[in-house]
């Protein structure tokens, strides 16, 4: 799963959330950095957030 949020971190930049192959949920606060795991397990079956 891959989704964008207008600004989850209040830094005036669009943020991206994505699931990883390791069953974790990641926040990418910028496109040049690595993601931070914000969900530790159970994310492989998610296809969308609403």
Contact map, one row per residue, 1 for C-alpha under 8 A:
11100000000000000110000000000000000000000000011100
11110000000000011110000000000000000000000000000100
11111000000000011100000000000000000000000000000110
01111100000001111000000000000000000000000000000000
00111111000001111000000000000000000000000000000000
00011111000011100000000000000000000000000000000000
00001111111111100000000000000000000000000000000000
00001111110001100000000000000000000000000000000000
00000011111110100000000000001000000000000000000000
00000011111110000000000000000000000000000000000000
00000010111110000000000000000000000000000000000000
00000010111111000000000000000000000000000000000000
00000110111111100000000000001100000000000000000000
00011111000111110000000000001100000000000000000000
00011111100011111000000000111100000000000000000000
01111000000001111100000000111100000000000000000000
01111000000000111110000011110000000000000000000000
11100000000000011111000011110000000000000000000000
11000000000000001111101111000000000000000011010000
00000000000000000111111111000000000000000001000000
00000000000000000011111100000000000000000001000000
00000000000000000001111100000000000000000001000000
00000000000000000011111110000000000000011111000000
00000000000000000011111111000000000011111111000000
00000000000000001111001111100000000011111010000000
00000000000000001111000111110000001111100000000000
00000000000000111100000011111000001111000000000000
00000000000000111100000001111110111100000000000000
00000000100011110000000000111110101000000000000000
00000000000011110000000000011111100000000000000000
00000000000000000000000000011111110000000000000000
00000000000000000000000000000111110000000000000000
00000000000000000000000000011111111000000000000000
00000000000000000000000000010011111100000000000000
00000000000000000000000001111000111110000000000000
00000000000000000000000001110000011111000000000000
00000000000000000000000111100000001111110000000000
00000000000000000000000111100000000111110000000000
00000000000000000000000111000000000011111010000000
00000000000000000000001110000000000011111100000000
00000000000000000000001110000000000000111110000000
00000000000000000000001100000000000000011111100000
00000000000000000010001110000000000000101111110000
00000000000000000011111100000000000000000111110000
00000000000000000000000000000000000000000111111000
10000000000000000010000000000000000000000011111110
10000000000000000000000000000000000000000000111110
11100000000000000000000000000000000000000000011111
00100000000000000000000000000000000000000000011111
00000000000000000000000000000000000000000000000111
